[in-house]
Amino acid sequence: MSITAAAVLFAVCWFMVFFIVLPLNLTTQGDAGTRVPGTHVSSPEDLRLGRKMIVTTLIALLVWAGLAFVITSGWIEIRDFDWFGVLDRHLETTGQSSIAQ
């Protein structure tokens, strides 16, 4: 896995975890009973975005480490997703012996 692939994988993991963490422990203005004029009742009272970003980063690091380990260990290869045998047919027609070339 290249550095760019690792960075992209981490960014994808981070944003997926962030969208899961974002609504957790959310107190809306409607729940708190205080509403700032011009905002929706469902707007957050106290978002605590910095804390959520730190929690997201820690969880995303764990998820990323697990995914990076599985990808680099070879437990899952591209051939595992070749359900229709397209890769084997392509390699036969091009004369290549593996996809690592």
N, C-alpha and C positions, 0 to 999 in steps of 0.2 A: 504494500500500500504506500503510495507516494505521500509526501507531506501535504500536497494540495487535496488529495482524496481524503486524508485524515481530517483536514480542516473543514472540508465540506461536510463530511459525516458528522463532525462535532457541531457544526452550525445547524444542521437538520435536527439532530438530537436536542440541541439547546432550545430551539424554537418549539419543537413538539412538546417538550417538558414544560416550557414557559406557558404555553396555552392551556396546559393542564393545571399548573400551579396558580395561574392568574385569578381564577374565581374562588380559590380556597380561602376560607376565613374572611370573606368579603362582607363588610357591613355597608349596606346602601344608605343613602340619605333618607329614604322612606322608612327603613328599619330604625334609624337613629332618631327620626322625628324632626330633623333639621334639613331644610331644603334651601339651597342657594338659588336665588332667582335666576332664571334662564337655563337651568339644568334640569335633567330628567330626575324623576324620583328614584330611578334605579342607578343613578350615578354613585360611585363609591364615596363614602364618608371619609375614610382614611385608607388610601390605597396601599401604602407602605411598599412602594415599588422597588426600592433598593433591597429590602429584606427578601422580597420575592425573587429578585434577580440573583441574589446570593444562593438561596435555596435551589433555584433552578440550575445554577452552575454546578453545585455539588451533586445533584441528582443526575444531571446530564453527563458529568464526568464518569459516573459509575456506569450509566447506560452506554456511553461511548466506549469505555474500556472493555465492556463485555462484547459489544459488537466488533470492535477492532480485533479483539482476541479471536473471535470466531472466524472473522474474515482472513486474518493472517495465518491462522493455524491450519487452514485447509480443510476444516470440517465441512464447509459448504463451498462448493466450486460452481463454476458457471454451467458445467455439465449437469448439475442437479436440477437446473431450471430448464433444461433442453428436453421437454416432455415429448416433442414430436420428432426428435432426431435430426433437426435441421443442421445442427453444428457438425454432426458426423458426415452428412451429405456434402456440406460446404467444404470440409477438409478433404474429402475424397476428390471433389472436382478441382480444387486448387492444388492438390498434391502436398499439402502441408501435413505434418505429423502431429502437431499439437497447436493449441491456441496461444502458447507462451512465446511464439516466435515474433 
